[in-house]
Amino acid sequence: MISPETIAVVKERADIVALIGETVALKRAGRTWKGLCPFHKEKTPSFHVNPDRGYFHCFGCGEKGGAIDFLIKLEGHTFPEAVRALAERYSIDIVETGAADPDRARLERQKREKDDLYGVMRLAATFYVEALTAHPLGVVARRELARRGLRHDSEDPTIREALTSFHVGYAPYGWDGLARYLERQGVSLELAARLELVRPRQTGRGHYDLFRHRLMFAVVDRVGRVVAFSGRALDEPTDDELRRAGIESNRPRGDLSGREEERAPPKYVNSPETPIYVKGDTVFGLHQARHAIRDAGQAVLVEGNFDVLALHARGVQNVVAPLGTAFTPAQARLIRKYASTAVVMFDGDAAGRKATVTVRGPALEAGLGIRVANLPAGADPDDYSRAEGVDAVRRVISASQGMLEYLLDRAFEGIKTGSADEIGACLKAVRRYLSEESDADVRAMAKAYADRLAGKVLVNGRPLSDMHALERAVSTALAAGAPSREGGAVGARPVTPSSRSRVRERAIDEAVLGALLDYPDLLGDPEVEAELAEAEGDLALAVAVVRRCWERHGAALGDEVLDLIPRSVHAFASGRLAAPKFGELKEARAELLDNASKLRTKTLQADRTAVLEQMTRASRLGDREAEDELLAELARRSKQKLGLS
């Protein structure tokens, strides 16, 4: 566990304006900086950064926090990862606590070992990228890229950026190109073997490369470290190309396990899982797509690595893929960090449609909304974008339908002849799909959609919607698991005098608290102290929190205020810490005193109401003495309100 002292040093040294300024174009706005929020789409800047407090707040979407929080929200870091990233950035030594010395030593050793593995993967990525242009047979890989409209020497900066960000390269023809390169770099091949980059020969000494004569894509984790590779098969070089390159043909030499090389190579070879790579916990392209996903408010999920690369290169950059494995809840949760919805755009064939259905379960588990974009039959995103253009891809994405609609379409597609078996299977599927949906509104819309689909089906010359069995089945499914909604529909509440009064009272409280947050030194002003004595409820608690933090830290209020302040004023305080209203102390003091006077009037009015209620009770009881005393108290409080006592 990272020590609290280390975390405190990281928070103190972090230059939040410089950090956020690498992602957001910030402009000075008085005491703070302002820009377009990186967490939601907006045209007018509502994102404020306060360097004095080390704090940011968006008045549009409500995201807020310090430098550590920014990395967590933007990059998907865990808290320890964000602290370590900032510590490395500012050359701060990490001090661990809460573990015995042997445990600490073990953790440090494991970290060093993983760092070594990341270093080897980085070297391998460099080797493959350089081989794309330096190796004599890199021309075969470049030819494949050019065939797909992705020339490595393209003048289009979007294409060049995509090829660079995905570390597109070439794994050389031959047995041990990478192995020899790593040895020259002083890397232990046993370490490379742990990463499944090379494998030991079954006979004799030495290692051979896992990836040979393949177009290479690097798989990076959510913080941008290379953790694995995916290699696509290339056309076999001609004898003439081999001869000109001075390279022998890649034929089995009898010293490798198995005889795979005698068969056609698989289309893709992917890195197996290693100490730094778990396939089901990694999303291909997520690091490269994270900002575009946030901007678009959704991710686009495709099947293949080439689909991701091609769409990124053509300007659709919120695209990711599940790395050739079944979509997992862990992958859905990773995407959910950046957007609440994913659009599934798998290949337009039977396998693609089948795979689309399997996305729903993991997405539901992770709380990720799913829509489905339907490509034409037989098309994949790469081919379709080349043939029809990127605007056609965007139209397909825009026309995506909800996952439930997609599933209902498939269920009704199963009714070919109108037989009892087909209808029964359709009803069973509809019941299951609706009962699995927890959102009552979505279920209601799905029911209406199912009824419309039923009206298009004829059984014995009659529309299926006339058969009450379907409606009963859908209604049963709709009722199953429907969450109760007490109080009926939620709508706008009428504005009453009492609600207007509460709004005014809240505005007074926020004006007082806001002035203190801007200039906590006002707490040392005797007149301010006297006025604040009238504060009650959550305002009184908030003032006490500000006073405590001011006494401990001075005017540099920070996260501690938000940790302790009442929830009712938390959002207001967060925004005010990031974007102070007043540039001068005297302005803040004037507003505080003016509203504190209103606060005193409010308190006196409440007291007067209480006295009148007591007088009414005394009158009903015939207690003249108590009634006279209360009347005198009422007169005294009225004078106080008028400033006469």
Buried (B, 14 or more C-beta within 10 A) or exposed (E): EBEEEBBEBBBEBBBBBEBBBEEBEBEEEEBBBBBBBBBBEBEEBBBBBBBBBBBBBBBBEEBBBBBBBBBBBBBBBEEEBBBBBBBEBBEBEBBBEEEEEEEBEEEEEEEEBEEEBBBBBBBBBBBBBBBBBEBBBBBBBBEBBBEBBBBBEBEBEEBBBBBEBBBBBBBBBBBBBBBBBBBEEEBEBEBBBBBBBBBEBEEEEBBBBBBBBBBBBBBBBBBEBBBBBBBBBBEBBEEEBBEEBEBEEBEEEEEBEEEEEEEEBEEBBBBEBBEBBBBBBBBBBBBBBBBBBBBBEBBBBBBBBBBBBBBBBBBBBBBBBBBBEEBBBBBBBBBBBBBEBBBBBBBBBEEBBEBBBEBBBBBBEBEBBBBBBBBEEEBBBBBBBBEBEBEBBBEBBEEBBBBBBBBBBBBBEEBEEBEEEBBEBBBEBBBEBBBBBEEBEBBBBBBEBBBEBBEEBEBEEEEBBEBEEBBEBBEEBBEEEBEEEEEEEEEEEEEEEEEEEEEEBBEBBBBBBBBBBBBBBBBEBEEBEEBBEBBEEBBBBBBBBBBEBBEEEEEEBBBEBBEBBBEBBBBBBBBBBBBBBBEEBEBBBEBBBBBBBBBBEBBBEEBBEEBEEBBEEBEEEEBEEBBEBBBEBBEEBBEBBEEEE
